[in-house]
Amino acid sequence: MASEDELKAELEKLKAENAALKSRGSKGVSMKVSEKGGVSVYGLGRFPVTLYMEQWLKLLDLADDLRAFIKENEGRLKKKA
């Protein structure tokens, strides 16, 4: 069985992890490397958006075109609250 000092140390460790998770969650969006080596973005919707590096880079290269497309079609696009 763990000693009282070990239990206190574990409790402090868990409190620190909990605080870190809470502060990270306030950003709303987070990223991690998926099991298959893709980049998963969390916080955009119910499920993560996962693409491979090359796909993300291609999408980032299209950022200006994507912004223009959204602006041109703004009246037809729905907004999520």
C-alpha positions in Angstrom: 0.0 0.0 0.0 1.2 3.5 -0.8 2.5 5.7 2.0 0.8 9.0 2.9 3.6 11.0 1.3 3.2 9.0 -2.0 -0.6 9.6 -1.9 -0.1 13.3 -1.4 2.4 13.5 -4.2 0.0 11.6 -6.5 -2.8 14.0 -5.5 -0.7 17.0 -6.3 0.3 15.5 -9.6 -3.3 14.9 -10.5 -4.3 18.4 -9.5 -1.6 19.8 -11.8 -2.7 17.6 -14.7 -6.3 18.7 -14.1 -5.4 22.4 -14.1 -3.4 21.9 -17.3 -6.3 20.2 -19.0 -8.8 22.9 -17.9 -6.5 25.7 -19.2 -5.9 23.9 -22.5 -9.6 23.4 -22.9 -10.3 27.1 -22.6 -8.6 27.7 -26.0 -11.3 25.7 -27.6 -9.1 24.2 -30.3 -6.2 21.8 -29.8 -4.1 19.5 -32.0 -2.3 16.2 -31.6 -0.7 13.6 -33.8 -3.0 10.7 -34.5 -2.1 7.0 -34.2 -1.7 6.8 -38.0 0.6 9.9 -38.1 -2.0 12.5 -39.2 -2.7 15.8 -37.5 -6.0 15.8 -35.6 -7.6 19.2 -34.8 -10.1 19.1 -31.9 -12.7 21.6 -30.9 -14.1 22.5 -34.3 -17.1 20.2 -34.0 -18.2 17.0 -32.4 -15.4 15.0 -34.0 -11.8 15.9 -34.7 -10.7 16.8 -38.2 -7.8 14.6 -39.2 -5.6 15.0 -42.3 -2.1 14.0 -43.2 0.6 16.7 -43.2 0.5 17.1 -47.0 -3.2 17.6 -46.9 -3.0 20.3 -44.2 -0.2 22.1 -46.1 -2.3 22.0 -49.3 -5.3 23.3 -47.4 -3.2 26.1 -45.9 -1.9 27.0 -49.3 -5.6 27.5 -50.3 -6.4 29.8 -47.3 -6.9 32.9 -49.4 -9.0 31.1 -52.0 -11.1 29.6 -49.3 -11.7 32.9 -47.6 -12.7 34.4 -51.0 -15.0 31.5 -51.7 -16.7 31.9 -48.3 -17.1 35.7 -48.8 -18.6 35.1 -52.3 -21.1 32.5 -50.9 -21.7 34.0 -47.5 -25.5 34.4 -48.2 -25.9 30.7 -48.9 -23.7 29.4 -46.1 -25.1 28.6 -42.6 -23.4 29.9 -39.5 -23.1 27.8 -36.4 -23.6 29.7 -33.2 
